[in-house]
Amino acid sequence: MGDERGTTGAAVTGAAVIIPAYNEGARIGWVISAALGAKLVSDVIVVSDGSTDNTADVARSLGVRVVELARNRGKGGAMKAGLTATSDEVVAFIDADLVGLMPEHVDELVRPVVSGEADATLGVFEGGRPSTTLAQKLTPGLSGQRAVRAALVRDVPMEDARFGVEVMLNRHLASCGATVKRVVLHGVSQVMKEEKRGGFKGFAARLRMYWEIVSHMKG
C-alpha cells in the first residue's frame, strides 16, 4: 500500500500506544520500555488477550495500563479492546514480540500522524533479522506496526478479523482516501512463531494465521 491522498487532521501532542499480547510475558517488557521512552507517546495500553502466562503482571510492573480479556479474541479483538480503552486522537498499534525496538522507532512511527502530515503510518522492518526483513519486503502491508488517527478506525469491526485485521485496516484506509506514509524501522525485527511454540506448533500457528489473512483478502 503506497501513500494515498486524503485529508489529514490537526497536530496533537502525542499518541496512545496499544500493544496486543498473547502469552508474551518473556518478551513484552522491552517493547513497553521502548514505548514509555518515546517522546511522542501520551499513554501505553497493553491488552492481554486471554494470556495464561505473566504478560499482564509484567505490564503492570512497568506502570502501564492493562486491559485483560477473559478469553483469547485474536489480534483484531485485542486491538479493538485497546482502542475502546482510550480517547486519544492518535493511536499506534505495536506488536508485543518485537526485537530491537527503541524509543526513537516509536517516535518515527507516530510523528507523521501526530504532526498532521499523514492520516496513518505503516512501519516496515529493515536491517534486522533477515527472515522478517524479507517477509516485510514481500508483504509490507501486513505489518502490525502502525499509527492512525483514531477517528478513522473506531467503527471498523476489527474484532471480527483476528489475524486478518491488517488487511481489513488497509482496505478501510484506502476506501477513506487516507494519506498513509510508510516508515522504515531500521534494525527492528520479530520473534517467529516457531521460536515461541516450537517447530511443529509454531508452523501450525503460522498456517492458521496465513489462512485468516488470505480469507480476508478474498472477502
C-alpha positions in Angstrom: 0.0 0.0 0.0 1.5 3.3 -1.0 0.9 6.8 0.1 -2.7 7.9 -0.7 -4.2 11.3 -0.9 -6.5 12.3 1.9 -7.4 15.0 4.4 -5.0 15.0 7.4 -6.0 16.1 10.8 -4.6 18.9 13.1 -1.5 18.3 15.0 -1.8 16.8 18.5 0.6 16.4 21.4 1.0 12.6 21.5 -0.3 9.2 20.7 -1.6 6.3 22.8 0.3 3.1 22.1 -1.7 -0.1 22.1 0.1 -3.4 22.5 -2.0 -6.5 21.8 -0.3 -9.5 23.5 -1.0 -13.2 23.9 1.5 -15.0 26.3 4.3 -12.6 25.6 5.5 -12.2 29.2 9.1 -13.1 28.3 9.3 -10.5 25.5 6.9 -7.7 26.1 9.0 -5.8 28.7 11.4 -4.5 26.0 8.5 -3.3 23.8 6.8 -1.5 26.7 10.0 0.2 27.7 10.5 1.5 24.2 7.0 2.9 24.1 7.4 4.5 27.5 10.7 6.1 26.4 9.3 7.7 23.3 8.8 11.5 23.4 5.5 11.5 21.4 3.6 8.8 23.4 0.9 10.0 25.8 -0.3 6.6 27.0 0.6 2.9 26.8 -2.1 0.3 26.9 -1.3 -3.5 27.0 -4.2 -5.8 26.0 -3.6 -9.2 27.4 -5.6 -11.4 25.0 -6.6 -14.2 27.3 -2.9 -14.8 28.2 -2.2 -17.7 30.6 1.3 -16.5 31.5 2.6 -13.4 33.3 2.0 -10.9 30.4 -0.4 -8.8 32.5 1.9 -8.8 35.6 4.9 -7.7 33.6 3.0 -4.9 32.0 1.6 -3.7 35.4 5.1 -3.8 36.9 6.2 -1.3 34.3 3.4 1.1 35.2 1.3 0.9 32.1 -2.4 0.4 31.8 -3.6 -3.2 31.3 -6.8 -4.5 29.7 -7.2 -8.2 30.5 -9.5 -10.2 28.2 -11.0 -13.3 29.8 -10.7 -15.3 26.6 -8.5 -15.1 23.6 -10.2 -13.0 20.9 -7.4 -12.9 18.4 -5.3 -9.9 17.4 -8.2 -7.9 15.9 -10.3 -8.3 19.1 -7.3 -7.2 21.3 -6.7 -4.2 19.1 -10.3 -3.2 19.3 -10.3 -3.5 23.1 -7.3 -1.3 23.3 -8.9 1.3 21.0 -12.1 1.3 23.1 -9.9 2.0 26.2 -8.6 5.3 25.0 -10.0 8.6 23.9 -6.7 9.8 22.4 -7.0 11.3 18.9 -4.0 9.3 17.6 -3.3 5.6 18.4 -0.4 3.4 17.5 -0.6 -0.4 17.4 2.7 -2.2 18.1 3.3 -6.0 18.4 4.5 -7.4 21.7 7.2 -9.6 20.3 9.5 -7.1 18.5 13.3 -7.3 18.7 15.4 -4.2 18.6 12.6 -1.7 19.1 13.8 1.6 20.6 12.0 4.8 21.7 13.1 6.6 18.5 11.4 3.9 16.4 8.2 4.6 18.2 8.5 8.3 17.7 9.3 7.8 14.0 6.2 5.7 13.6 3.8 8.2 15.3 5.4 11.6 14.3 3.7 11.9 10.8 0.2 11.4 12.3 0.8 13.4 15.5 2.1 16.3 13.4 -0.8 16.2 10.9 1.4 15.2 8.0 -0.4 11.9 7.4 -3.6 10.1 8.5 -1.8 6.9 9.2 1.7 5.3 9.0 2.8 1.7 8.3 6.0 0.5 9.9 8.3 -1.7 7.8 11.2 -3.7 9.1 14.7 -3.2 7.6 18.2 -4.2 8.7 17.1 -6.6 11.4 16.7 -10.3 11.2 16.9 -11.4 7.5 13.8 -13.6 7.7 11.5 -10.8 9.0 13.1 -8.2 6.7 12.4 -10.4 3.7 8.8 -11.1 4.8 8.1 -7.3 5.1 9.6 -6.7 1.7 7.3 -9.3 0.2 4.1 -8.2 2.1 4.7 -4.8 3.7 1.0 -4.2 4.1 0.8 -7.0 6.7 3.0 -5.1 9.2 1.5 -4.9 12.7 3.2 -1.6 13.4 1.1 1.4 12.5 -0.2 4.7 13.8 -3.5 6.2 12.8 -6.0 9.0 13.6 -8.4 7.1 15.9 -11.5 8.7 14.4 -10.7 6.9 11.1 -10.8 3.4 12.6 -13.1 3.5 15.7 -16.0 2.0 13.8 -14.0 -0.7 12.0 -15.1 -4.2 13.2 -11.6 -5.3 14.0 -12.9 -7.9 16.5 -14.2 -9.9 13.5 -10.8 -10.1 11.8 -8.3 -11.8 14.2 -5.1 -12.1 12.1 -6.8 -10.6 9.1 -7.0 -7.2 10.8 -4.1 -5.7 8.9 -5.8 -6.4 5.6 -9.1 -5.0 6.9 -7.4 -1.8 8.1 -5.5 -1.4 4.8 -8.8 -1.7 2.8 -10.6 0.6 5.1 -8.0 3.4 5.0 -7.8 3.1 1.2 -11.6 3.4 1.0 -11.4 6.6 3.1 -8.8 8.1 0.8 -6.5 8.3 3.8 -2.9 9.5 3.4 -0.7 6.6 4.5 3.0 7.1 5.0 5.5 4.2 5.2 8.1 4.4 7.9 11.2 2.2 7.8 12.0 0.8 11.2 15.8 0.2 10.9 17.1 -2.7 13.0 13.7 -3.9 14.2 12.6 -7.5 13.7 10.2 -10.0 15.2 10.3 -13.3 17.0 8.9 -16.1 14.8 6.1 -18.3 15.9 8.3 -21.4 15.6 10.6 -19.9 18.1 7.9 -19.2 20.6 5.9 -22.5 20.4 8.4 -25.0 18.9 8.7 -26.2 15.4 5.5 -28.1 14.7 3.1 -26.0 16.9 4.7 -22.8 15.6 4.4 -23.8 12.0 0.7 -24.9 12.6 0.0 -21.5 14.2 1.7 -19.7 11.2 -0.5 -21.7 8.8 -3.7 -20.7 10.7 -2.5 -17.0 10.6 -2.0 -17.1 6.9 -5.3 -18.8 6.3 -7.1 -16.0 8.2 -5.2 -13.4 6.3 -6.0 -15.0 2.9 -9.6 -15.3 3.9 -9.8 -11.5 4.5 -8.0 -10.8 1.2 -10.7 -12.8 -0.6 -13.5 -11.1 1.3 
